Structures are given as C-alpha cells and as structure tokens.
Amino acid sequence: MKKIILTFIFCVLLFSCATKKEVLYFQDIKETSLVKVDQIYSHPIIEVNDILKIDLTALSQAAILPYQFDKNMGGQVQQRQGDILKLEGYLVDEEGNINYPGLGLVKVEGYTTQELQKRFETQLSQFVKDPTVRIRLVNFKVSVIGEVRNPGTYTIAEETVSLPQALGLAGDLTIQGERKEVLLIRQTKEGREHVQIDLTSSEWMNSEYYFLKQNDVVYVQPNNAKVKTAGIIGNLGTLLSVFSILLSTAILIFR
C-alpha cells in the first residue's frame, strides 16, 4: 500500500518538473556581440487619443507665455487619481489634431515626436526668438499578461522600452511561464500583428520586436507542466475518488 501511495505522489510531481533548458533566457549567446540600436529602433508614431506633453523654452520667458500649456483651454486632458495628477497634456482628437495655444489646431497624427518638435520650432520661430521644443508621449503604455508575477498595463515614462524591460516591470516570468512561445500582439495600420518570440534564443533581439511600441500586449502562456498541473488540480476530486477505489480494492486483494 505504501508503494501505491508513493507511486501516486511521484506521478503528480512528475508533471510539475522543469529542466534548466526550459527556464534559461538567451541560451545561444556565447560571446560578446554588438548591435546598433538605430538599426532596430523606430520612434513611435503619434496616433489618435495619444496625449502629448509639449515643453517650450526660449531666451525670453515672457515671449513664450502665450504659447504655453493652458489648463483651461479645450483639447487638453488631465486625469486625476485622488489628488495625484497622473497625466497632463494635449489630447490628439479623432481628426489627428491638437489645439495648441497661439497656433490653434495643429495636425500631429502620423508624425514622430522628433519630427513634430522640428515642425513646432519652425512655426513658433515666427513669433518667438530661438524657441526650443521638447515633445513626448505621456500615455505610452504596454500590457503584460499571463504567467508573470505582476500582470497589468504599465505606463512608460520614456518612449523607449524593450521587451525584457517590460517583463522586468511585470516581475519577470513565473517558473510556469513558457519561455519559447511568448506572444507579442501589435496593432498596425494594416491590422493586428501576432508574433511568437522565443526567449531562450537571442535571434529576436536583432529584430523590430526587441523594442515595444505604444499599446503593445505581451502574453506569456503557461508551459505544459502548468497546464498538466492545472488539469490535475482541477480534477482532484475525481482523482481522489479513483485513488480511494484503487486503495480499497488493493486492501481487499492483499488482506
């Protein structure tokens, strides 16, 4: 009877075993290598419903006052959580425009922040001497879900975040996360793109998917061990009933 119990426990534990090869990242990196970031990184394109923070500076602070952020002006957004100001900036409307003080409606959709900075500096230089404009997205966010320790949607302060960094924000994969099939979901103008990424390899790190884009979703699916374990736990009542019957039968046979 003791052997039967031990065999049953061994079978349950067998499903939850994971090998080192299934867990380690970037297993094919053997030596130092260099990849130029500008070859794989593209600046985010401004889209409808983005929120832009626009900072304007110049030699004369008085000269830029009419062109600075006005909280009472339409076309701008402020989101509050309790008494904490989360986001403040210019909301890109359905037509791809923002309402900027002194300039009125300005088309911003389809530009990168760098392109838009140059455009604003050119326009504002007609009214302000030597203006400097800095523009960034303040609602740049990605979602990380599935087998990670802290799944959720993360707002990124900067416009550059890599897949490993996003996984780090989510607390890394759990031991039950499938490293070889991490799904990246990306919305493009052509439609929704789905890409399977193998974290045990480094090949994808030289691709356009190393850096995440606005509203990307990363899904870490459970590995086979987790699925099997979930199946066992989900049917625990049935297994215990079967085990009880087998145990009773064994007792009757070997009495």
C-alpha positions as CSV (number, residue, x, y, z in Angstrom):
1,M,0.0,0.0,0.0
2,K,2.9,2.3,0.8
3,K,4.3,1.7,-2.7
4,I,1.0,2.7,-4.3
5,I,0.8,5.9,-2.3
6,L,4.4,6.8,-3.2
7,T,3.8,6.0,-6.9
8,F,0.7,8.3,-6.9
9,I,2.7,11.2,-5.4
10,F,5.6,10.6,-7.8
11,C,3.2,10.8,-10.8
12,V,1.7,14.1,-9.6
13,L,5.2,15.6,-9.0
14,L,6.4,14.4,-12.4
15,F,4.1,16.7,-14.2
16,S,5.5,19.8,-12.5
17,C,9.2,19.2,-13.2
18,A,11.0,21.8,-15.3
19,T,14.5,21.4,-16.8
20,K,17.2,24.1,-16.8
21,K,17.0,24.3,-20.6
22,E,13.3,25.2,-20.4
23,V,13.9,28.1,-18.0
24,L,17.1,30.0,-19.0
25,Y,17.0,33.0,-21.3
26,F,19.2,33.7,-24.3
27,Q,20.9,30.3,-24.3
28,D,22.7,30.8,-27.6
29,I,24.7,33.9,-26.5
30,K,28.3,32.6,-26.2
31,E,30.4,35.7,-26.6
32,T,30.3,39.5,-26.6
33,S,28.3,40.9,-29.6
34,L,27.2,44.4,-30.6
35,V,24.0,45.5,-32.3
36,K,23.4,49.2,-33.3
37,V,20.2,50.3,-31.7
38,D,19.2,52.6,-34.6
39,Q,19.1,49.6,-36.8
40,I,16.2,48.0,-34.8
41,Y,14.5,51.0,-33.1
42,S,11.9,53.2,-34.7
43,H,10.4,56.2,-33.0
44,P,6.8,55.9,-32.0
45,I,4.3,57.4,-34.4
46,I,1.7,59.8,-32.9
47,E,-1.8,58.4,-33.1
48,V,-5.4,59.4,-32.2
49,N,-6.0,59.5,-28.5
50,D,-2.3,59.9,-27.6
51,I,-1.5,62.6,-25.0
52,L,1.4,64.8,-25.8
53,K,3.4,66.8,-23.3
54,I,4.9,69.9,-25.0
55,D,7.6,71.9,-23.3
56,L,8.6,75.2,-24.8
57,T,11.6,77.3,-23.7
58,A,13.3,80.4,-25.1
59,L,15.7,83.2,-24.1
60,S,12.7,85.4,-23.2
61,Q,10.3,83.6,-20.9
62,A,7.8,86.5,-21.3
63,A,7.7,85.9,-25.1
64,I,6.6,82.2,-24.7
65,L,3.8,82.8,-22.2
66,P,1.0,83.0,-24.9
67,Y,2.2,79.6,-26.3
68,Q,2.4,77.6,-23.1
69,F,0.1,74.9,-21.7
70,D,-3.3,76.4,-20.6
71,K,-5.2,74.1,-18.4
72,N,-8.5,75.9,-19.2
73,M,-8.1,75.5,-23.0
74,G,-10.1,72.9,-24.9
75,G,-8.5,69.9,-26.5
76,Q,-6.3,69.1,-23.4
77,V,-6.7,66.4,-20.9
78,Q,-6.0,66.0,-17.2
79,Q,-6.6,62.7,-15.4
80,R,-6.6,62.5,-11.7
81,Q,-6.4,59.6,-9.3
82,G,-7.4,61.0,-5.9
83,D,-5.3,64.2,-5.5
84,I,-2.4,62.9,-7.7
85,L,-2.2,64.4,-11.2
86,K,-1.4,61.4,-13.5
87,L,-1.4,62.9,-17.0
88,E,-1.5,66.4,-18.3
89,G,-1.1,67.3,-21.9
90,Y,-2.6,67.7,-25.3
91,L,-5.1,65.1,-26.4
92,V,-4.9,64.1,-30.1
93,D,-8.5,64.3,-31.3
94,E,-10.3,62.0,-33.8
95,E,-9.1,64.1,-36.7
96,G,-5.5,63.8,-35.5
97,N,-5.2,67.4,-34.3
98,I,-4.3,69.1,-31.1
99,N,-5.4,72.6,-30.0
100,Y,-2.2,74.5,-29.3
101,P,-2.2,78.0,-27.7
102,G,-1.4,80.7,-30.2
103,L,-1.4,78.2,-33.1
104,G,-4.9,76.8,-33.0
105,L,-5.5,73.3,-34.5
106,V,-2.3,71.6,-35.4
107,K,-2.1,68.2,-37.3
108,V,0.1,65.9,-35.3
109,E,-1.1,62.4,-36.3
110,G,1.4,60.4,-38.3
111,Y,4.5,62.3,-37.1
112,T,7.2,61.1,-34.7
113,T,7.8,63.3,-31.7
114,Q,11.2,64.3,-33.2
115,E,9.6,65.4,-36.5
116,L,6.9,67.3,-34.6
117,Q,9.5,69.1,-32.4
118,K,11.2,70.5,-35.5
119,R,7.8,71.5,-37.0
120,F,6.8,73.3,-33.9
121,E,10.1,75.1,-33.6
122,T,9.8,76.3,-37.2
123,Q,6.2,77.6,-36.7
124,L,7.0,79.2,-33.3
125,S,10.2,80.9,-34.6
126,Q,7.9,83.3,-36.4
127,F,6.8,84.7,-33.0
128,V,9.5,83.7,-30.6
129,K,13.3,84.1,-30.9
130,D,15.2,80.8,-30.8
131,P,12.4,78.5,-29.4
132,T,13.3,75.0,-28.2
133,V,10.5,72.5,-28.1
134,R,10.5,69.1,-26.4
135,I,7.6,66.7,-27.1
136,R,7.0,63.3,-25.6
137,L,4.1,60.9,-25.2
138,V,2.8,60.7,-21.6
139,N,0.4,57.8,-22.1
140,F,2.9,55.4,-23.7
141,K,1.8,52.1,-22.3
142,V,2.2,48.4,-22.7
143,S,0.3,45.4,-21.2
144,V,2.0,42.3,-19.9
145,I,-0.4,39.4,-19.1
146,G,-0.3,35.7,-18.4
147,E,2.4,33.8,-16.5
148,V,4.2,36.8,-14.9
149,R,4.4,37.8,-11.3
150,N,2.6,41.2,-11.7
151,P,0.4,41.2,-14.8
152,G,-1.1,44.5,-15.8
153,T,-0.8,47.6,-18.0
154,Y,2.2,49.8,-17.5
155,T,2.6,53.5,-18.4
156,I,6.2,54.2,-19.5
157,A,7.8,57.5,-18.7
158,E,10.1,57.3,-21.7
159,E,9.3,56.4,-25.3
160,T,11.8,53.5,-25.3
161,V,11.1,50.2,-23.6
162,S,12.4,46.8,-24.6
163,L,10.6,43.5,-24.2
164,P,13.0,42.4,-21.4
165,Q,12.4,45.7,-19.6
166,A,8.6,45.3,-19.8
167,L,8.9,41.7,-18.5
168,G,11.0,43.1,-15.7
169,L,8.3,45.7,-14.8
170,A,5.9,42.8,-14.6
171,G,8.1,41.0,-12.1
172,D,9.6,38.5,-14.7
173,L,8.0,35.2,-15.8
174,T,6.9,32.7,-13.3
175,I,8.6,29.3,-13.4
176,Q,5.4,28.1,-15.1
177,G,5.8,30.6,-18.0
178,E,6.5,29.2,-21.5
179,R,9.8,30.9,-22.5
180,K,9.7,29.6,-26.0
181,E,6.3,31.0,-27.1
182,V,5.8,34.5,-25.7
183,L,3.1,36.2,-27.8
184,L,3.5,39.8,-28.9
185,I,0.3,41.5,-30.1
186,R,0.8,44.7,-32.0
187,Q,-1.8,47.0,-33.7
188,T,-0.7,48.4,-37.0
189,K,-2.4,50.3,-39.8
190,E,-2.7,47.1,-41.7
191,G,-4.3,45.2,-38.8
192,R,-3.3,43.3,-35.7
193,E,0.1,41.6,-35.8
194,H,0.8,38.4,-33.8
195,V,4.5,37.4,-33.2
196,Q,5.8,34.4,-31.3
197,I,9.1,35.1,-29.5
198,D,11.5,32.5,-28.1
199,L,13.2,34.0,-25.1
200,T,15.6,31.1,-24.9
201,S,17.1,32.4,-28.1
202,S,18.7,35.8,-28.8
203,E,17.8,36.0,-32.5
204,W,14.7,38.1,-31.9
205,M,16.8,40.7,-30.1
206,N,18.1,41.9,-33.5
207,S,14.6,42.4,-34.9
208,E,12.0,45.1,-34.8
209,Y,10.3,43.3,-31.9
210,Y,13.0,44.0,-29.4
211,F,11.6,47.4,-28.6
212,L,7.9,47.6,-27.8
213,K,5.5,50.1,-29.3
214,Q,2.6,52.1,-27.9
215,N,-0.3,49.7,-26.8
216,D,1.7,46.5,-27.4
217,V,0.4,43.5,-25.5
218,V,2.7,40.7,-24.3
219,Y,1.2,37.4,-23.4
220,V,3.1,34.7,-21.6
221,Q,1.3,31.5,-21.8
222,P,1.6,28.7,-19.3
223,N,4.0,25.8,-20.1
224,N,3.0,22.2,-20.4
225,A,3.8,21.5,-16.7
226,K,1.5,24.2,-15.6
227,V,-1.3,23.0,-17.9
228,K,-0.9,19.5,-16.7
229,T,-0.8,20.5,-13.1
230,A,-3.9,22.7,-13.5
231,G,-5.6,19.7,-15.0
232,I,-4.6,17.5,-12.1
233,I,-5.7,20.1,-9.5
234,G,-8.9,20.8,-11.4
235,N,-9.9,17.2,-11.3
236,L,-8.5,16.5,-7.9
237,G,-11.9,15.3,-6.6
238,T,-12.1,12.7,-9.4
239,L,-8.5,11.6,-8.8
240,L,-9.1,11.2,-5.1
241,S,-12.2,9.1,-5.8
242,V,-10.3,6.9,-8.2
243,F,-7.4,6.6,-5.8
244,S,-9.8,5.7,-3.0
245,I,-11.4,3.0,-5.0
246,L,-8.0,1.6,-6.0
247,L,-6.8,1.7,-2.5
248,S,-9.9,-0.1,-1.2
249,T,-9.5,-2.7,-3.9
250,A,-5.8,-3.2,-3.1
251,I,-6.7,-3.7,0.6
252,L,-9.3,-6.3,-0.2
253,I,-7.0,-8.2,-2.5
254,F,-4.0,-8.2,-0.2
255,R,-5.8,-8.6,3.1
